[in-house]
Amino acid sequence: MADNWRHTGSGTALHAGQVFVNPAIRKHIDSQEGVTGWQNKRPHEADPGQRAFNVVEAGIATSASARRIRTYYAQALILFNVYGVPLSFGPYLEYYHTTLLPTTTLWSLSLIVAIQMLCIFAAPYPIWILYHRWPKQRRIMVFTSLLAVVGAHGSLIFCKTHLEIMLLQGLLMGCGLGALFTLGTLFLGSHYKFNLPMASWISASGGFAGALVHTATAWQLLRRDQWKAANAVSLGVAIVTLLAAFFLAKHSERGNVQLDVRAPQSLRAIFLEKGALWFVIGYILVFFGVFIWPIYVVLILSHAPAFLWPDAGAWTLLAMLGTAFFASPVCANVHFRRHLPPVASFSAACVFAGVSVITPAWVPQFWFSVGCGAAYGVALGAILTLHIKVVAVFHPLHGVWHPDMPVRGALMMALGGIAAAAGFVTTAVLLEKKKNGSKIVAILAIVCLMLGGMMIAGVRWWRRKGFL
C-alpha cells in the first residue's frame, strides 16, 4: 500500500510501518475490524503492515488543527441540509396530497422525494471525479452547489404546479445537496488522508439537527396553509447554514498528499466476491425500507384506518429525529465501537427498526406512535451514520483503505438511492390502490429492514467464520 501514496513537493515519502507520532500515545486501527483502539507500543513493536495514514492520525488524540475543526463545523452545517431536507419531506407530502395538489396522484407526488433522494445518493462518483480532475476549482464547485440548493428553495416560493415542484424540489435541490454532501466529505476526508469511511460519520448528528429544524418549520407553517412562508423560512435557513459552511470548510494543508484512486478492474467482479452478492441484496433491501416510515408517517397516521390529526404524525416524526440526533454520535463513538463494531451495530439497527414499525401499524394511537417513532429514530441514526463504513468493511481484502474504495462506496450509495426511490413510489401505489395499504406498507418495510439487516450480518459471519 505504500505505492498507493504519492507526494508532490514533499520532502519525505511515507512508507508502511513508518511512525511520525508522539511516542507516548499511538493510535492503532485494526485492519481486520476497522475498529479504533489505543496501544502503548514502542516504535519497534508496531505492526509492519500498518498503513501510514492510520499511524499519522495519532495527532488527533493530542490536538486538532484549526482548519480541521472548522471543517468539522462546515460538514455539520452541510449535513444539516443534506439529511435535513429529505427527512423533513413528510409534512410537505401530506400538504401536497390534501391541500396544494389534491387532484395529483400520490405516486406522482412521491416522485418529488424519490428524485431528490436518488440525486443525493447518485452524486458521489461524478463529483469525486470532478474534485480530483480540477483541484483548483473545488471551492467554485462548492459555491455552485450552494447556489443550486438556495435557488431551488427560493424558486419554490413562486411554484404552484406539480411539474415545477418536482423539477425544483426534486431534481435541482437533490443534485445540489448530493454535490454538497460529496464535497463536504472530501474536504473533511482530506484531513484524514482521504480515509473516507472514517470521515463519513463525523458530524453526522448535524444532519438530524437539521431534520428537526426543517420538520418543525414545515409543520408549524403548513398546518396554517402558509406555503410561501414555509419555503421562505427554508430559504433563509439554507442561506445562513450553507454560506457559513462555505467559509468554514478548509481543505487540508497537506493537500499535496493524494491517494492512488482507481476503479475496480471489473464491476462484475465485485459481485463474484465471496458473499458480495448477498451483501448487496441486503443493502438494497435496507435502503428500500428505511425511509418509508419517516417520509410517510404523517400521511399514514392522518388517513384510514388511523384517522389521527396530522399533528400526531408530526410529533412522531419529531420524536424519531430527536432520538436519531442522540443515537448518531453514540454509535460512532470509539468506545461504543469497541464493544459493538460497525457491521454489528448496523445489522442490529436494521432489525430493531423493523420491530419498531409493528406497533404503530396495528395500534395507530398517539402515544404508541410517538414511542415507536422514538425507538425507530435510534435505529435510523445508526443506519445513516454507519452505512458508508459498513461498505468499507466488506472489502474482500479487509483493511480500512484500498484504491477502489471510493468507487465501491459510490456504487453502493447509488444502488441505495435507487432502492429508496423505488420504495417511495411502491409505498405510494400501495397506499393509493389497496384497501389495507398502510398495513401492507408496514409489512413491506418490516420485511425489508429485518431481512436486509440479517443478510448483512449473515454474510459478515460467513466471511469471518465467527459471529459478526
N, C-alpha and C positions, 0 to 999 in steps of 0.2 A: 504493500500500500504506500510505501514511501515514494514510489514512482508516480503515484497519483497526485503528488504535490508539485507545484512548480512556482518558483519565486522569480519575480522580475524586479530588479532593483534592490534586492535584498542581499545582505552581506553573507548570511549563513543559511544553508538549506536545512530543513528539518528531516530527520530520518526516524523511522520507527524505533522506539526504545530510548531516544534521547530525552533528557529531562531538563526543563528550564523552569523550575518551580521552587517555591520556598521549601527547603528540605524538611522543615518541621511538620508540614501538612501536605499530604499528597492525595490527589483525587484519583480515584480509580473507577472506571466504568467497565463492568464485566462484559466482555464481547459476546458472551453466550446469552445473557439475560437482558442486557441493556439497562441494568439497574445501577444507579449511582450508589457508591459506597465509599467509605473512608478507610484508608490503611496507613499506618505509620511505618512504611517501608523505608529502608535505606536505599540509596540510588542503585547499588549493585543488585538489589533484590527485585527490582522492577521486572514485570513480565516482558520478555524480549519482543513479543508480538504486539504489545500495546500500542495503539495508534497515537501519534504525536499530538493530534489536536485535542484528544481527551486529556492528555497529561498537561498540556499548556493551560487548559481551562481550570487548573487548580487555583489560578488567580481569583476566581470568583469567590473562593472561600475567604480570602483576605480582604479584597477591596474590589470595587467595580468602578470602571471609568465613568466619567460624567456623560460621555457620548452613549455608552450602553444604557445608563439609567434613563436618559432622555428618550432613547428608542423604546425602552420598556413602556413608558407612558404613551408614546406615539402609537405603538401596537395596540395598547388597550383602547385608545380612542378610535382607532380604525375598526377594531373588532366590535366596539360599541355600536357601530352602524352595520358591519358585515353580518353579525349574528342578530343584532337588534331589530333590523328592518324586516327580514323574513319571519322571524319568530313572533313578531307583533302583527302579522297579517290577519290573525283570527278576527278581531273586531272589524277590520275592513271587509273581509269576506262576508260577514253577517250583514254589514251595512249595504254592501253592493246587492246582496241577494234579496233583502227585504225592502230597501228604500231607494237607493240610487238607480239600480238597474234591475227592477223586479221582473221584467219580461225576458231577461237573458238567462239562458240555461245555466245550471250550476256547473256543469262540466266546462262550459266556456269561461266562466269566472275563475275556475280552478287553473286555467291556463296562465293566468297572470302570475301566480306564485310559482307555478311549475316552471315557466320560462325563467323567472328570476332565480330560482334555486339552481336550475340547470346551468345558467350562465356563471353563477358564483363558483360552482364546483368544476366547471369545464375550463376555467380561465388559467389555472396554474401552469400548464405546459406551454401554451403560446407566450404567456408573459415571461416565463423563465427564459425562453429563447431570446426574446427581445432584451431582457435585462442583461444578459451576457454578451449579446451581439453589439449593443450600443451602450456601453457603460457610462459614457458622458451624458447620456440623455435620460438617466434614471429619474432625476427629480422632475424633468419635464413629463415623464410618464406618470409619475405620482400626481402632478398637478392636473394633467389631462383627465385622469380617472376621477379626481376630485370634482372637476367641472361636470363630468358626466352625471355623477350622483346628485350634485347640487342642482344641475339643470333639470334632471328628472323630477326632483322634489318640487322645484319652482313651477315647472310646466303643468304639474298635476292640478294646481290651483285653478287652471282655466279649462280643464278637461271635463267632458260630460259623456262621451261615448265609450263603449267597451273597447273598441279598437285603439283609441288614443291611450286609454289607461293601460292596456296590455303592452303597447309599444314602449311607453314611458316607465311605468312602474315595474313591468316585467323585463323587457329586453334591455333598455338603456340603463336602468338602475342596476340590474343584475350584472351587466358587463362591467360597469364602473365599480361595483362592490367586489366582484371577483378579482379585478385587476388590483384594487387596493389591498385585498387580503393577501394576494401573492407577493406584491411588492413590500408590504409591511413585514411579512415573514422573511423575505430575503434580506431586507435591511437589518432586521434583528438577527437573522442567521449569520450575517457577515461578522458579528461579534463572537460567534462560536465556530468560526471556520466552516460555516455552512453545514453544521450538524443540524439540518432542518427538523428531523424527528424530535430532537430535544427542544429546539426553539419553538416548535409548533404549539406547545402547551403553555408557554409563557404568556401572561396577561390574558388568558382565555376568559377569566371571570369578567373582564371588561365587557365582553360580548353579552353576557346575561344581564349586566347592569344596564346596558343599552336597551335590551329587550324589555326590561321593566319600565324604563322611561318612555319608550315608544308605545308600549302597550297601554300604560296608564293615560298617556296623552290622547291616543286614539279613542280609548273607551270613554273618557270624560267628554270629549268634543263630539264624537259621532253619535252618542246617545242623545245629544241635543240637536242633531241634524246640522252640525256646523262643519260641513265637509271642507270648505275652503280654509277655515281656521285650523283644522287638524293638519292639513298639508302645509300651511304657513308655519305652524309651530315645528313640524318636522323639518322644514327647510331651515329654520333658524338653528335647530339643534345640529343639523348636518354641517352647516357653515362653521359654527363655533368649534365643534369637535374635530372636523377634518382639517380646517385651517391650522388649528393648534397642532394636530398630528404632523402636518406638512412641515412646520417649522421646527418641531421637536425631533423628528426622525433624522438620525445621523448614521451614515454608513461607517463601518469600521475604518480606522486609520490604517489598519493592516490590510487594506483592500487589494494590495498587490499580491496577496496570497490567495490563490484560486485552486479550486478542485478540478481535476480532470473528469468532467461530466460527459457521459455518453449514454446513448440509448442501448437497451439490450440488443444482442445480436438478432434476436427474433422475438417478436411479441408472442408468437405462438408457443415458443419455447417456455415462456413463463408459466403457461397453463399446464405444461407437461412435467413441471417440477413436482416433487413428492407432496401430495396433498394440496397443491396450489389451487386446483380447480374447485375443490370443496371449500377452501377458504374464500375464494372469490364469490361463490354462490352464497355463502353465509353472510359475507359483507354486503352483497346486494340486497339480501332479504332484510338485513337490519336497517339499511337506509330506505328501503321501500316502506317500512312501517314506522320508523322512529318519529317522523314529522307529522304523521296523520293526526295524532291526538292534540298536539299544540296548535295546529292550524285550524282544525275543525271543531275543537271542543266548544267554542262559543255557539257555533251554529247547531251542533248536535243537541246541546242541552236546552236550546231555545225552541226546538221543534219537537214533533212527536217522536217517541212517546213521552219524553220528559216534560215538555212544555214549561220549563222554568224561564224566568226572566233572563234576558241576555246578561244582566249583571252577575248571575250565578256563574256563567261561563267565564266572564272576565275575572272574577275573583279566583276561580280555579286556575286560570292561566297565570295570574299574578303569583299565586302560591307556588305554582310549578317553576316559574322563572326565578322566584326568590330562593327556593332551595337549590336550584341549579347554580345560582351565583355562589353559594357557600360550598357546594359539593365540588365545583371545578378546581379550586386551589388545593383542596384536601387530597383528591385523587392524584394530583400532580406532585404532591409533596414527597420529598426524598424518603422520609421516614415511613410514610404510608406505603410507598412503592417497594420498600424492603420487605414488607410483610405480605403485600398483595401486588405482584408485578402487573404491568400494564395490560397484558392479554387477559389475565385472570380478572382484573377489575372490569375490563371492557365486556367480557363474556357474562360476568355476574350482573353487570348493569343492564345488559340486554334482557336477561331472564327476569330481573326484578321489574323492568319497565313493562314487560308483558303482563306480569302479575298485577301491576298497579292499574291496569285498564279494566280488569274484570269487574270490580265492584261498581264503579260509576256507570258502566254499560248496562248492568242488570238492575242496579238500585240507583236510579238517577235522582238522588236527593242532594240538597245543597251541601251539607256538611260532609257527606260521603265523597262527593265530587271534589271538594276543596282538599280534603285529607289525602285522597288518592292522587290528586294533582300535585300536591307537595311531594308525595313519595315518587311520582314519576319524574319530578324535577331532579331528584338526587341521581337517578339513572341518566337523565338527559345531560346533566353536567359532566358526568364521567365519559359518556359516549362521544360528545363533541370535543372534549378536551384530549382524548386519547386516540382518536381514530387514525391519525397520521402515524403515531408511534407504533400502533398495532401493525400497520402495513410494513413498517421498517423491521419489526421483529421477525416477520415471516420471510425474510430474505433467506434463501437456501444456505448461504454461507455464514449466516448469523452476523454478528458484528453490528456496529452502530453506523457505519458508513460504507457504501460501495458506490462506484461511479454511476451505476444505473439507478440509484435510489430516487432521485428526483423524478425520473420518467415513470418508475413504478408507482410512486406516490401520486403523481398527476393522473396516471391511468386509472388507479383505484378511485380517486376523487371524482373523475369524470363518470365512471360507472355508478358511483354513489349518487351523483347528481341526476343521472338518467333514471335510476331506480326511484329516487324521491319524487321526480316529476311524474313518473308513471303511477306512483302511489297516490298522488294528489288527484289525478284525473280518474283513476279507478274508484277512489273513495267518492268522488262527486257523482259518478254514474250510479254507483250502488245506492247512495242516499236518495237520488232522484228517481230511480226506476224500481227499487224494491220496497215492499211494504215495511219490512223489518230491516231496513237498510242500516240503521245505526248499530244494531246488534251484529249484523254481518260484517260491517266495517270493524267493529271491535274485535271480532273473532279473527279477521284478517290481520289486524295489527298485532294481536297476541301471538298468533302462529308465526308470523314473520320474525318478530323480535326474539321469541324464545327459541325457535328453531335455528335462526341465524346465529344467536349467541352460543348455543350448544354446539353447532357445527364448527365455529371458530375455536372453541375450547377443545373439541374432539380432535381437530387437526393438529392443534398445538401439542396435545398429549401424544398423538400418533408420531409426530416428528421427534419429540424429546424422549419417548419411551418412558414417560413418567407423568403423573397427574399434573397438568398445567406447568 
